[in-house]
Amino acid sequence: MENGKLPVTYDDFAEFGIRRKAISSGLFELVTLGFVEITEKGRMAAAEFHVPSKYRLTYIFTRKPDVSPPLPPRRSHIARAFCIGASTII
């Protein structure tokens, strides 16, 4: 599977033990901190028309010339992600 085209559904996250209510905020944290990039936003639909979101792990080398390395997260983004993460734990 090519990095940047990694399909993952909410069911996949739940199967690996992430609570469904925590998936959205967890993804926000990962994107904000620069670990993950959403390359294609998925959509809900009837079974055969469902399209999963696709992700790129930014810390893994990608051979595509148009993909830039991740920028380091800004302090404000880290603080915001931390606050959101803390609120999902409480």
C-alpha positions, 0 to 999 in steps of 0.5 A: 500500500502506498503511503498517502493512499492508506484507507482507514474507516471509523470501524477500523479505528474502533477495531483497534480499540479506539472509542468511536467518540474519541476518533474525531478528536484523535485525528485532529490531534494527529493532523495538528501535530503533523504525524498524519495528513488526510489525503482524501476525505471519505464519505458515508453512503450505502454499503458499496458506495461508502468511501473511506478516508485516506491518510499519509503518515508524514514521518515515513518517506514518500517517493513522490516529488510533489509531497513535501516533508512535514513542517514542525508543529507550532506551539499554539497547535500543540497546546490546542491539541493537548487541550482537546486530548485532555478534554476527551480523557475527562 
